[in-house]
Amino acid sequence: MSLDLRPAQALKLYHDLSFALVRDEDFDLSARQISILLTVYLEPPPHTVRGLAAKLGVTKPVITRALDTMGRLQLLSRRRDEADRRNVIVQRTVKGALYVEKLGDLIVEKAKDLRR
């Protein structure tokens, strides 16, 4: 499927999606948190705090703060890497997988609304 959008349409899609996420009864994640979440769910593991920090161009404490919040929401979990105890492995959760699936469905819905 090809979706050709003009910049104004792309911005409308982003606006509609952001608006729907803020109004949703679940939780309101920041752009950084969504970037981390989608990286963990869409890219092959393993994911580490160090690796996520490098990928996003931020410090490890920035990733840790985001993971603290998403851990409380049960979207991601962390464990110490037994092979290298300096590393912290970021893992997917069932609740996180359901949230990402719901997010994908919402994007599809809002993209269809653009064509109407």
KOLNUDREN-688561 format. One line per 3 residues: number of its first residue (from 1); their letters; for each residue x negated, y negated, z of N, C-alpha, C. Coordinates in steps of 0.2 Angstrom, whole numbers, plus 2048, in hexadecimal, padded with zeros to 3 digits. Atoms other than C-alpha are relative to their C-alpha. Example, Ala and Ser with C-alpha at 12.3 -4.5 7.8 and 13.67 -1.06 7.14 Angstrom:
KOLNUDREN-688561
1	as	7FC,806,800,7C2,816,827,7FC,7FA,800 ~ 804,806,7FF,7BC,805,824,804,7FB,803
***
This chain:
KOLNUDREN-688561
1	msl	7FC,806,800,800,800,800,7FC,7FA,800 ~ 804,806,801,7F9,7EF,7FB,805,7FB,803 ~ 7FC,805,7FD,7FF,7E0,805,7FC,7F9,7FE
4	dlr	803,806,802,7FA,7D0,7FC,803,7FA,804 ~ 7FD,805,7FC,7FD,7C1,808,7FC,7F9,7FE ~ 803,807,800,7FA,7AE,806,7FE,7FE,807
7	paq	802,802,7F9,7F1,7A6,814,806,7FE,805 ~ 7FA,802,7FC,802,79E,81A,804,806,802 ~ 7FC,7FA,7FE,80A,7B0,81A,7FC,803,805
10	alk	804,7FD,7FC,7FB,7B7,823,801,7FD,807 ~ 7FF,803,7F9,7FD,7AA,831,807,801,803 ~ 7FA,7FF,7FD,80F,7AC,832,801,807,803
13	lyh	801,7F9,7FE,80C,7BF,834,7FD,800,807 ~ 803,801,7FA,800,7BB,842,804,7FD,805 ~ 7FC,803,7FB,80B,7AF,84A,806,804,803
16	dls	7FB,7FB,7FE,81A,7BB,84A,7FE,806,804 ~ 802,7FA,7FC,810,7C9,851,7FE,7FD,807 ~ 802,803,7FA,808,7BE,85E,806,7FE,805
19	fal	7FA,802,7FD,819,7B7,863,804,807,803 ~ 7FC,7FA,7FE,821,7C9,864,7FC,803,806 ~ 804,7FD,7FA,812,7CF,86F,801,7FC,806
22	vrd	7FF,804,7FA,814,7C1,87B,807,801,803 ~ 7F9,7FF,7FE,827,7C3,87C,801,807,803 ~ 7FF,7F9,7FF,825,7D6,87E,800,801,808
25	edf	7FF,7FF,7F9,829,7DD,88F,7FA,804,803 ~ 806,7FD,7FD,819,7E7,890,7FB,7FB,803 ~ 805,804,7FD,809,7DD,892,7FD,7FB,7FA
28	dls	803,805,804,801,7CE,88A,7F8,800,800 ~ 808,800,801,7EF,7D2,884,7FD,7FB,7FC ~ 803,805,803,7E3,7C6,87F,7FD,803,7F9
31	arq	803,7FE,807,7DB,7C6,86D,7FA,805,801 ~ 806,7FC,7FE,7CB,7CD,875,802,807,802 ~ 7FE,7F9,7FE,7D4,7DB,87E,803,804,7FA
34	isi	7FD,7FC,806,7DE,7E0,86E,7FA,802,7FC ~ 806,7FE,804,7CD,7E0,865,7FD,806,803 ~ 804,7FB,7FD,7C5,7EB,871,805,807,800
37	llt	7FB,7FA,800,7D5,7F7,872,800,803,7F9 ~ 800,7FE,807,7D6,7F8,85F,7F9,803,7FE ~ 807,7FD,801,7C3,7FC,85E,800,807,803
40	vyl	800,7F9,7FD,7C5,80A,86A,805,805,7FD ~ 7FB,7FC,803,7D4,811,862,800,801,7F8 ~ 800,7FF,807,7D0,80F,850,7F9,802,7FD
43	epp	807,7FE,802,7BD,812,84F,7FE,806,804 ~ 801,7FA,7FD,7B6,823,853,7FC,7FF,807 ~ 804,801,7FA,7AF,825,865,7F9,803,7FF
46	pht	7FF,802,7FA,7A5,825,86F,7FF,7F8,800 ~ 800,807,7FF,7A7,813,875,7FD,7FE,807 ~ 804,802,7FA,79C,80B,882,801,7F8,801
49	vrg	800,808,7FF,79D,7FA,88B,7FB,7FD,7FC ~ 806,803,803,78C,7F6,884,802,800,7F8 ~ 7FE,800,807,792,7FB,872,805,7FB,7FF
52	laa	7FB,805,802,7A2,7F1,873,7FE,7F9,801 ~ 802,807,7FF,799,7E2,87A,7FC,7FE,7FA ~ 804,801,806,78D,7E3,86B,804,7FF,7FA
55	klg	7FC,801,805,79A,7E5,85F,804,7FA,800 ~ 7FC,807,7FF,7A5,7D6,865,7FB,7FA,801 ~ 805,805,7FF,795,7CC,868,801,7FC,806
58	vtk	7FF,803,7FA,799,7C9,87A,7FC,804,805 ~ 804,7FC,7FA,791,7CE,88B,804,806,802 ~ 7FD,7FA,7FD,794,7DE,894,805,7FE,805
61	pvi	7FB,802,7FB,79D,7D4,8A2,807,7FE,7FD ~ 7F9,802,804,7AA,7CD,895,804,807,7FF ~ 7FC,7FA,801,7AE,7DF,890,802,803,806
64	tra	7FE,7FD,7FA,7AE,7E5,8A2,807,7FD,802 ~ 7FA,803,7FD,7BB,7D8,8A7,806,802,7FB ~ 7FA,7FE,804,7C6,7DC,898,802,808,801
67	ldt	7FE,7F9,7FE,7C5,7EF,89C,803,801,807 ~ 7FD,800,7F9,7C9,7EB,8AE,808,7FF,7FF ~ 7F9,801,801,7DA,7E4,8A8,803,806,7FC
70	mgr	7FD,7FA,804,7DD,7F2,89B,800,806,804 ~ 800,7FA,7FC,7D8,7FF,8A8,806,800,805 ~ 7FB,801,7FC,7E5,7F8,8B4,807,801,7FC
73	lql	7FA,7FF,804,7F2,7F9,8A6,800,807,7FD ~ 801,7F9,802,7EC,80B,8A2,800,801,7F8 ~ 801,7FF,807,7E8,807,890,7FA,803,7FE
76	lsr	807,7FD,801,7D6,80C,891,7FE,803,807 ~ 803,7FE,7FA,7CC,815,89E,7F8,800,7FF ~ 807,800,801,7B9,816,8A2,7FD,805,804
79	rrd	804,7FB,7FC,7AD,823,8A8,7F9,7FF,7FF ~ 807,800,800,79B,824,8AB,7FD,806,7FB ~ 803,7FB,804,791,82D,89D,7FB,805,804
82	ead	804,7FB,7FC,78A,83D,8A5,7F9,801,7FC ~ 807,7FF,803,77C,83E,898,7FB,7FA,801 ~ 804,806,7FF,776,82C,89B,804,7FC,805
85	rrn	7FC,803,7FB,77D,825,8AB,800,7F8,800 ~ 800,808,801,779,813,8A6,806,7FE,7FC ~ 7FB,802,805,787,814,899,807,801,803
88	viv	7F9,7FF,7FE,79A,812,89C,804,801,7FA ~ 7FC,7FE,806,7A5,81B,890,807,7FE,801 ~ 7F9,802,801,7B5,813,88B,805,805,7FD
91	qrt	7FC,7FA,803,7C3,820,888,807,7FD,7FF ~ 7F9,801,801,7D4,820,881,805,803,805 ~ 7FB,7FD,7FC,7E4,823,88B,806,801,7FC
94	vkg	7FA,7FF,803,7F5,829,887,804,7FA,7FF ~ 7FC,807,800,7FD,818,88C,7FD,7FC,7FB ~ 804,805,805,7F0,80F,881,802,802,7F9
97	aly	7FE,7FE,807,7F4,81A,872,807,7FE,7FE ~ 7F9,802,801,806,817,874,801,7F8,7FE ~ 800,807,801,803,804,875,7FD,7FE,7F9
100	vek	803,802,807,7F8,804,865,805,802,7FB ~ 7FB,7FE,805,805,80E,85C,806,7FB,7FF ~ 7FA,805,800,813,802,861,7FD,7F9,7FD
103	lgd	803,806,803,807,7F3,85C,800,801,7F8 ~ 800,7FF,807,805,7FB,84B,807,800,7FD ~ 7F9,801,802,818,7FD,849,802,7F9,800
106	liv	7FE,807,800,81A,7EB,84E,7FD,7FC,7FA ~ 803,804,805,80E,7E5,841,804,802,7F9 ~ 7FC,7FE,806,817,7EF,833,807,7FD,800
109	eka	7F9,804,800,828,7E8,839,7FF,7F9,7FE ~ 801,807,802,821,7D6,838,7FE,7FF,7F9 ~ 802,801,807,819,7D9,827,806,801,7FC
112	kdl	7F9,7FF,804,82A,7DF,820,804,7FA,801 ~ 7FC,806,7FF,832,7D0,827,7FD,7FA,7FC ~ 803,805,805,826,7C5,81C,803,801,7F9
115	rr	7FE,7FF,806,82D,7CD,80D,808,7FE,7FF ~ 7F9,802,800,83F,7C8,811,801,7F9,7FE
***
